Amino acid sequence: DEGPNTLDPGAGGNFARPEIRLVTRAQLAENEWDQFIFDGFKTLKAFKGYAPTIFHYFQDVNLQPGRYRMTLNFFPDIVASYSPGGNREYVTDPLSGEVRIIHNNGGTDWTTVTPGQKNSRVYEFTVGAPGGIVRLGGSFRNRFAPANNGWFLDDWRLERIGN
């Protein structure tokens, strides 16, 4: 999303559209592989420096009646500053990064994340009618404008857990 950042507290100004790329192990330092890639050899990276961001990643899925569990795994790479050696100093304000689950026209409220480590959100729901198209995904936002508002998204799962 682009437009006014009216969150309080927030950086003000406008939300900027993050850059989004598919990143492979070959494009990361070897010591970052397990940090940013949770399964396989690639991850989705969304990032923007020095600007607040908000973006949504979702898909419409045709599901049969039953009980389901969706798991979103992500690494908030929200960096206050970089040392001369390139080491990251992660932000400390708990409102610097937030996530919410998308489920059709609703989902969950925004919750804070822990920058600098893998985070997960688990969401369970029921589909009652056959042939139901369900919108599922996640929304990510950064209220402030640190050196990097980054997110690595990987190993998202949707499992049927019952009737």
Salt bridges, closest charged atoms under 4 A:
ASP1 OD2 - HIS56 NE2 2.83
GLU2 OE1 - ARG17 NH2 3.01
GLU19 OE1 - ARG21 NH2 3.06
GLU32 OE2 - ARG88 NH1 2.94
ASP60 OD1 - ARG135 NE 2.75
ASP77 OD1 - ARG88 NE 2.82
GLU98 OE1 - ARG141 NE 2.87
GLU98 OE1 - ARG143 NE 2.82
GLU124 OE1 - ARG67 NH2 3.45
GLU124 OE2 - ARG69 NE 2.90
ASP155 OD1 - ARG157 NH2 2.98
